[in-house]
Amino acid sequence: MDAVSTVGEIVERCRALELDGFALCDHDSIDGLDEAKEAADGLVFVPGLEVKAQGTHIVCLNPREVVAPDLTIMETVERIHAQEGTAILAHPCALPRSFVRLGQAQGVGFDAVEVVNSAQFPFGLITRWNRDLAEKLGLPQTGGSDAHIPEVIGRGYTIVDSESRDPRDVIAAIKEGRTEPGGSGISLGERLSKLGRRR
């Protein structure tokens, strides 16, 4: 309902860009994770899920089951942790999708904050706001392409200083803050391209 990329296109694009791996985080669904794991074939694959909570989205790394949408932020994080997942506050200041204030995120138990998201606009300003929030919370920072079309895969990214290529070690490194987010925003033309290709 949202992205138009197939698993095959995602893997092909990652290989073309010589990325080490990717996380697949469909909205409120884990149906594609088994297919993506099999297709990754040598790439690091981190299973994920993007959950629609009240007022924001939350990424769950290594989900075992779908977390119900539209719960409070606290309830969503609790359900992610109950299944031993990792809870990342996604694009916290990405108007109009979300705007999470410091008080809403404090004491919730987030494991990290996505500060770079290539779909943010205006990219530089929103990135600064997200980074400021992460620093005030004292949480690790991540980046992601939020790629809904293959052409923007890798536009936002996280460099992870992991002990190995095992997804569990990658997630552990993220939680320990051994990350460096980076990237740039997508263009207006790329945004319109997604609308034109929606299936």
N, C-alpha and C positions, 0 to 999 in steps of 0.2 A: 504493500500500500504506500510505501514511502520511497525506498531506494529502487533503482531499476537495474542495478548490477547483478549479474549472475555470479555464482561461486567461481566458475571457470574464468570469467573476465577479471575477477578480483585477483586470482592466483596469477594469471597471465600478466597483469599490470605490475604486480609485486615483483615478478621475475624480471620484467623489462626494466624496472627502476633499480634492480639489484638490492631490494629491501631484504632484510633478514627474515621478516615475518609480518604477521598482521593479527589483529583481533577482529572477529566478526561479532557485531553487537546489533542485532536486529531489534526493532521496537517490539517489546512485549511478546517475543517469540524466541524459542531456541530450536525451532524446527530445522534450521539449516546447519547446525553445528556439526553433526556427524558427517554430512557431505563435505563441509569445509575442511574438517580434520583429515579426511581421506584424500582430498584433492591437494592439500598443502604439500605433501610429498617432498620433504627436505626443508621446507620453510618452517619457521617457528609459528605455530598456531596457538593463539590464546583464545579460548572460548569466552564469549561474553553475551550480555543481554542489556539492552537499554530499557529501563523501567520508567514509565510515566508516573511520577509522584505528584502530589498536590503542589503546583507552582514551579515544578522543575522536572528535570530528567536525571536519573541516577544510573550509572553504568555498574553492572555486576560482572566482575571477572570470575570465571570458573563457576557458572551457575549449575546447579543440579536440577532445578525446576524453575518454572516461570513464577515470578513474583507478581501478585495481583496489582493492576494499575490503580491509580487514584487514591492510594493510601497517603497518610501524612509522610513527611520526610523521615521522621523518627521511626515510624512503623516500617517503612520501606527498608531503611538501613538495618533494622533489627531482623527483618526476614531474610535479608541478604546474608547477614552474619550467622543466622541460625542454620543456614545450609553451607557454612564455611566459605562463603563467597567474599570477594573484596569489593567494597562500596566506594565508587568514585563519583564525586559531584560533577556532573557533566555541564559544560558551558553555562556556568552559574549566572553570568551577566549577559546572556544572549537575547536581547530584546528582539521580537516580542515573545519569544518562546519561554523565557524565564528571567527572573531577576531576584536572585537569592541574596538577602542581606546578611550581614555578619551574625546577628542575633538568631537568625533562622538556622544557621549552620553550626553554631557553637554547641558543643556538648552532645552532638548527634552521634558521633562515632565514625565519621567519614574516614576512609583510609588514605584518600588523595583528592586533589582537585584538578580537573581538566582546565588548564589556563589557556592553551592554544587550541583553537578549533577553527578550521579553515572556512567554515560556513558563517562565521561571525561577521557582522557588519555594523559599524566600521571596524575593520579587523584590528588595527593598532590600538585604538582606544579601548575596545572590549577586552583585548588581551591584557592591557595594563590593569583594568578593573579586576579581571579574574586573578591575575598574579598578586595584586594587592590583597584580595580576599584570602588566597592560599597562604600568603605570608602572615597575615593576621591570625589565621587559624593554626599556623605552624605545621602545615601538612605538605606532603610531597606533591610535586607538580607533574602533570602529564600533558601531552598534546595528541590531537587526533585530526584526521582529515574530515571526519563526518561525511565521508564520500558516498553520495547517493548515485553518482555516475562514475564509471571506471576512470574517466580522464582526470579526476581530481584525487584519486587514491595516492597517498603519500604526500599530499600538499601540506598537511599537518602531521606531525610525528612525535614520537618519544624515543630518545636514545636512552637505552637501559644498560646499566653496568651490571650485568648478571653473571653469576658464577658459572652458568652453563646455558645451553639453548633449551633446556627443559622448561616448559611453560610454568611449572611450579616455582622454579628458581627466578624466572622473569617476574612473576607476580610478587614474590618475596622481595626482590630488588626494588620494585615499585613502592611497596609498602614501607621499605626502609629509606626511601627518598633518593635512591641511586639512579636518578633520572635527569634528563635534560630535554624539555619540550622545545620544539621549533616549528617553523613553517611560515606559510603566508596564506592570504585569503584567496577565495575563489572569485572569479570575475562575474559581472552581471550576465554576460553571454553564457557562461557555464551554468549559472542559476536557471536561466531560461531554457537551456538545453535539457535539463532534468525534466522540466514541465512538458516539453515537447516529446520526450521519449517515454513518459509514464505509461505503463501497460495496464 
